[in-house]
Amino acid sequence: GHRRIVRGESLPVLITSRSYGEYRAMFDLTTDDLSRGVLDVCAGGSSFVAECSARRVPAWAIDPVYAWSRSRLAEAVRSSVQDGHRIIAEHPDRFVWTYYGDLARHRRIRKSAADRFLADREARPSRYVAGRLPQLPMRDRSARLVLCSHLLFTWSEQLDAVWHLAALRELARVAAAQVRVFPLVVAGTGARVPFLDDVVRELRSDGLGVAVRKVPYEFQAGADEMLVLDRS
């Protein structure tokens, strides 16, 4: 698989291609949530921005891999679909199939999302910005809603509480209204993140509204909650 470098750490992160429908479920998004600008941080090969734009929702994505050449990124995204499929097939007990139904449908969704992402990045590259947490190349409050999936907390065994707090404060800086982060468990094991409560206390001391909310999505067993930061 491919590795994403974050703060000097080499993380075994696939460049995952998730769909608009998966985002709606992972982040419990309503039509009102999507009525104004959305920023997808650590977006990878997701088709969320492409599908938002097709629905006339202003949306942008940030990921360090967007600095790669077109050919390198396309190869990495397509091979990641295969790698992700293989990992899931090898560990079926770690997953809940309520949303996808079966492995074949999961693969179709991810392949379609990858194709749509690659086509949109080719046609509209300005929507895809190279950048990494905890320092994003965005102005204060430049997006009403900021989303981040499968980086924070997922890799908490490699990225410590100090990094997480800096990253969450940066997401809050960029958000005009709200930040949503999913999921809140460790990759592979599904274990609770030991420093989550400490990070929540620090963010509340910053004056942010902080809540943990259930979402209508669970694929990795036990991963059915998101962290919500409110600036209001």
C-alpha positions in Angstrom: 0.0 0.0 0.0 0.9 3.7 -0.1 2.0 5.6 2.9 1.0 9.2 3.8 3.6 11.2 5.7 2.2 13.2 8.6 4.5 15.2 10.9 7.5 13.1 10.0 5.5 9.8 10.7 5.1 7.3 8.0 1.5 6.0 8.3 0.2 3.0 6.3 -2.8 4.9 5.0 -4.5 3.9 1.8 -5.6 6.7 -0.5 -9.2 5.7 0.1 -12.0 6.6 -2.4 -15.2 7.2 -0.5 -18.4 8.4 -2.1 -20.9 11.2 -1.4 -23.3 8.7 0.0 -20.8 7.4 2.4 -20.0 10.9 3.6 -23.7 11.7 4.1 -23.8 8.7 6.4 -20.4 9.0 8.1 -21.0 12.6 9.1 -24.8 12.5 9.4 -25.1 15.3 6.8 -28.4 17.0 6.1 -29.4 19.1 3.1 -29.0 22.2 5.3 -25.5 21.1 6.3 -24.6 21.0 2.6 -26.3 24.3 1.7 -23.0 26.3 2.0 -19.3 25.8 1.6 -17.7 22.5 2.7 -14.0 21.6 3.1 -12.9 18.0 3.1 -9.5 17.6 4.9 -7.5 14.5 4.3 -9.8 13.8 1.4 -7.6 11.3 -0.5 -9.4 9.9 -3.5 -12.9 10.7 -2.3 -15.6 11.7 -4.9 -17.3 13.9 -2.3 -16.2 17.2 -3.7 -17.0 16.2 -7.3 -20.5 15.0 -6.2 -21.1 18.1 -4.1 -20.2 20.4 -7.0 -22.6 18.4 -9.3 -25.3 19.4 -6.8 -24.2 23.0 -6.8 -22.7 22.8 -3.3 -19.4 24.7 -3.1 -16.8 22.2 -1.9 -13.0 21.8 -1.8 -10.6 19.1 -0.7 -7.1 19.2 0.9 -4.6 16.3 1.0 -0.8 16.2 0.8 -1.1 13.7 -2.1 -2.5 16.4 -4.3 1.1 17.6 -4.8 1.8 14.4 -6.7 1.9 14.2 -10.4 -1.3 13.2 -12.2 0.0 9.8 -13.2 1.4 8.9 -9.8 -1.8 9.9 -8.0 -4.0 8.0 -10.5 -1.9 4.8 -10.0 -2.0 5.2 -6.2 -5.7 5.7 -6.1 -6.5 2.8 -8.3 -4.2 0.4 -6.6 -5.5 1.5 -3.2 -9.0 0.4 -4.2 -7.5 -3.1 -4.8 -5.5 -3.0 -1.6 -8.4 -1.9 0.6 -10.6 -4.6 -0.9 -8.1 -7.2 -0.1 -7.6 -6.1 3.5 -11.4 -6.1 4.1 -11.7 -9.6 2.5 -8.9 -10.9 4.8 -10.5 -9.6 8.0 -14.3 -9.8 7.6 -14.9 -10.1 11.3 -13.7 -6.5 11.8 -16.5 -5.0 9.7 -20.3 -4.5 9.9 -22.1 -4.9 6.6 -25.4 -3.1 7.3 -24.5 -0.1 5.0 -22.9 -1.9 2.1 -24.6 -5.3 2.1 -21.7 -7.3 0.8 -18.1 -7.0 -0.4 -19.0 -6.7 -4.1 -21.2 -3.7 -3.6 -18.5 -2.1 -1.4 -16.0 -2.5 -4.1 -18.3 -1.1 -6.8 -18.9 2.0 -4.7 -15.2 2.6 -4.0 -14.2 2.0 -7.7 -16.9 4.4 -8.9 -15.8 7.0 -6.4 -12.1 6.7 -7.5 -13.0 7.1 -11.1 -15.1 10.2 -10.4 -12.5 11.8 -8.2 -9.8 11.3 -10.9 -12.0 12.8 -13.6 -12.9 15.8 -11.4 -9.4 16.5 -10.3 -8.3 16.4 -14.0 -11.1 18.8 -15.0 -11.2 21.1 -12.0 -7.8 21.0 -10.3 -8.4 24.2 -8.3 -10.8 22.3 -6.0 -8.0 20.1 -4.8 -5.3 21.8 -2.6 -2.1 20.2 -1.5 -1.8 20.6 2.3 -1.5 18.7 5.6 -2.5 19.0 9.2 -1.7 20.7 11.5 -1.1 23.7 9.2 -3.6 24.1 6.4 -3.1 26.7 3.5 -6.6 28.2 4.2 -7.8 31.5 5.6 -9.6 31.8 9.0 -13.2 30.7 8.8 -13.0 30.1 5.0 -15.4 27.2 5.0 -18.7 26.9 6.9 -18.3 23.2 7.5 -15.0 21.3 7.7 -15.0 17.5 7.5 -12.1 15.1 8.3 -12.3 11.3 8.1 -10.0 8.5 9.0 -6.9 10.4 10.1 -7.5 11.9 13.5 -8.0 9.3 16.2 -7.7 6.5 13.6 -3.9 6.7 13.7 -3.7 7.7 17.4 -1.0 5.1 18.0 1.3 7.0 15.8 0.1 10.6 16.2 0.0 11.8 19.9 -2.4 14.0 21.8 -0.3 17.1 21.2 -0.6 16.6 17.4 -4.3 15.9 17.7 -4.9 19.0 19.7 -3.0 21.1 17.2 -4.8 19.5 14.3 -8.3 20.0 15.8 -7.5 23.7 16.6 -6.4 24.2 13.0 -9.6 22.6 11.7 -11.6 24.9 14.0 -9.6 27.9 12.8 -10.6 27.2 9.2 -14.3 26.5 10.0 -16.8 29.3 10.1 -19.4 27.2 11.9 -18.6 23.5 12.5 -16.0 20.7 12.3 -16.9 17.1 12.1 -14.4 14.3 12.6 -15.0 10.6 12.0 -14.3 8.0 13.4 -13.2 8.0 17.0 -11.5 4.6 17.3 -8.1 3.2 16.5 -7.6 1.6 13.1 -7.6 -2.2 13.1 -8.4 -2.8 16.7 -11.4 -0.5 17.1 -10.1 0.5 20.5 -11.1 3.7 22.3 -8.5 6.5 22.0 -7.0 7.0 25.5 -6.5 10.7 25.2 -9.9 11.6 23.6 -11.3 12.9 26.9 -8.3 15.1 27.5 -8.4 16.6 24.0 -12.1 17.3 24.5 -11.4 19.2 27.8 -8.7 21.3 26.1 -11.0 22.2 23.2 -13.8 23.2 25.6 -11.4 25.4 27.5 -10.8 27.2 24.1 -14.5 28.1 24.1 -15.5 25.6 21.5 -18.7 23.6 21.8 -17.6 19.9 21.7 -19.9 16.9 21.4 -19.6 13.2 20.5 -22.5 12.2 18.3 -23.8 8.8 16.9 -24.0 8.6 13.2 -26.1 6.3 10.9 -23.0 4.5 9.6 -20.8 1.7 11.0 -18.3 -0.2 8.9 -15.3 -0.8 11.1 -16.9 -2.5 14.1 -17.4 0.0 16.9 -16.8 3.0 14.7 -20.2 4.8 14.8 -19.5 8.1 16.4 -18.1 11.5 15.3 -16.6 14.4 17.1 -18.4 17.8 16.5 -16.8 21.1 17.2 -19.1 24.2 17.2 -17.8 27.7 16.9 -21.2 29.2 17.7 
